[in-house]
């Protein structure tokens, strides 16, 4: 007989068995899940559409960059501005897509979130660069009359360049900030199809940052250095590569260059030999005196035995003042190869003047071009003019006419700037300012010719040549220089600097070349033979371990300059002879790729510096 409440029994039974819901109840439970899944699916589709839009717009913007570069090179400011605006339209659409609320929400999700955030940063950076960097820069570019900025005999308009400086500096800051944001992203957690374009964008922005920082610095210091606020005077040193010095060649021809509100004039002309000996010798940095002797402070011709141009230039300034009573504001150095680049822009120059009567008789050209100026100044002049005074007169006339061509406005601004830039990149144009604020800016760049400071890369090597013949034989010497990465020793990197030199002078050089060219044995070197003091610098904190000549160990003189190890070997080469000198540097702590700087010579720099080589390791 059953007892108790039947309804209670049913309840107890339900508690002890699985629950079976009615279709209506199951629908109530499932509906939120279905809605959630639909939202997730829709959101995924939406994010996918946005990703596709961002990719399409950024690729469209990237396709416009080559066109924009061509328009800038062609000085087509109007077309460049239109292209930049079109490019900005694409980056703006990409940025707005990356700032969509759903995209931003998805960026917080695990795994896929960092990828979406990285894409957002690329889109944001691209739009910042286009809107805050590129377009303002092109507006400045369009507003400047570049031809009017080039110094001439009538002066140039420098105020627009001064006015443009803040815009250029702001653009440089924008690009630098965008570059730094991309560099801060951890690409190890990203999908390859996201990481690859991110790294490419970072590389391009780093390159652009360097260029814009340079432009901002130039706009900051160039107007005043060109005399915008009053006359500036510079000692112009024309280095003669036929007699090697560490920074190029002996500074034979000298002149004072004056710039006043962009007006260029070449004033007093002289030669290093005219200045004579400086006595007592000027005080020079003790480290450099130990390496290069007290001649640094005695002779204008030897101020640049040191490869550190700020030292050479400040010494030359003091020498000029001591000998002439004139204190210049800075020093500019240039060599005949750089002059050839300038002449390619200005066109031929005609030499004139009564002092050139003997030159005309000698058969030397009285019209110089970019093609004949180097062999004429570094070789032919010595073969055809025997008297040093007449040689100096010829050099002075060349300098006068080249700068006269510049002051008359010959040659386009674009070609002239390209020529000077090329000379600067090869170390043939070097500048020093006595104003500390200007020199601080110059010292950031290779234009300074410094062996220490911000322009020197961490793992930088330098190979410099100083003539020991006392003659003009370096016109015939050909060099190659190569870095060889050796196997590590004691946990440190090792690098060998390999210098191969050849004397290409004719076999009968002792007779066929003049005594002025061969030296005539005056300094103890047989006529036709070349003596060169090879100076090798390693990176900061490294050691110079050993030296060898043609594979045989060689005694060498070890020094230290600016905390960089220095090795010096003197070598002689008879006509037709070649030798290879190796300096091995150890205890190298820098992990960056090594960089090599060499003395600019008659040879193209690209023919001197060979690609870095890796030695086989066991």
Number of C-alpha atoms within 10 A of each C-alpha: 2 5 6 7 8 10 9 10 11 10 10 11 11 12 9 8 8 8 8 9 9 8 8 8 10 11 12 10 10 11 11 11 11 12 11 12 12 12 12 12 12 12 15 15 12 14 20 13 13 20 19 13 17 25 15 15 23 22 13 16 22 15 12 14 14 10 15 20 13 13 17 18 12 12 15 13 19 14 16 24 22 14 20 21 16 15 26 24 17 23 29 21 18 28 23 16 23 27 18 14 11 15 22 17 12 18 20 13 12 9 12 14 17 21 21 23 19 22 23 24 20 28 26 20 25 28 26 21 26 26 21 19 22 23 21 19 22 19 16 18 19 17 13 17 14 17 16 16 19 23 25 24 19 14 22 21 20 24 13 16 22 17 13 20 20 14 18 28 20 18 26 27 19 21 27 20 17 23 24 15 15 21 17 8 17 11 18 8 13 19 13 12 9 17 19 13 13 20 16 11 18 20 15 11 23 19 14 17 22 14 12 23 19 19 15 22 18 19 22 21 17 16 21 20 24 25 22 20 12 12 17 20 23 24 25 22 26 27 26 26 29 24 26 33 30 28 32 30 32 27 28 20 23 25 19 21 21 23 24 23 24 28 20 27 22 20 13 11 17 18 21 20 17 14 16 13 17 16 10 8 14 17 12 18 12 12 14 20 16 12 19 19 16 19 19 25 25 20 22 29 24 23 29 29 28 24 27 19 25 23 19 23 26 18 22 28 21 17 24 20 13 15 13 10 10 14 15 20 17 23 24 19 24 23 26 24 28 24 24 23 23 26 25 17 22 23 15 21 20 14 19 16 8 7 12 18 11 14 20 13 10 14 12 19 16 17 13 22 22 20 14 14 21 22 15 17 21 21 17 16 22 19 17 17 19 15 10 13 13 17 18 20 19 24 19 19 19 22 22 20 18 23 22 18 21 23 20 15 19 19 17 14 19 15 16 21 16 14 19 19 17 16 23 20 14 22 25 27 26 25 22 29 23 16 11 10 10 18 17 15 17 24 21 16 17 20 21 25 27 22 23 18 14 15 16 19 18 18 18 20 25 20 23 23 28 27 24 20 28 20 24 25 30 30 22 18 22 17 20 18 24 19 23 18 20 18 15 14 11 8 10 14 18 22 25 23 23 22 21 17 20 19 24 19 23 15 15 11 19 20 13 13 19 19 20 17 24 26 23 21 16 13 11 12 20 17 25 31 24 28 22 24 20 19 24 27 28 30 28 21 15 22 22 27 15 18 24 17 18 12 11 10 12 15 13 16 15 18 18 19 19 14 14 20 22 26 24 22 20 17 16 19 19 20 21 14 15 17 16 17 23 25 27 22 27 24 19 21 16 17 10 10 10 17 15 20 20 24 22 24 30 22 16 11 18 10 11 19 17 14 12 17 13 12 12 8 8 4
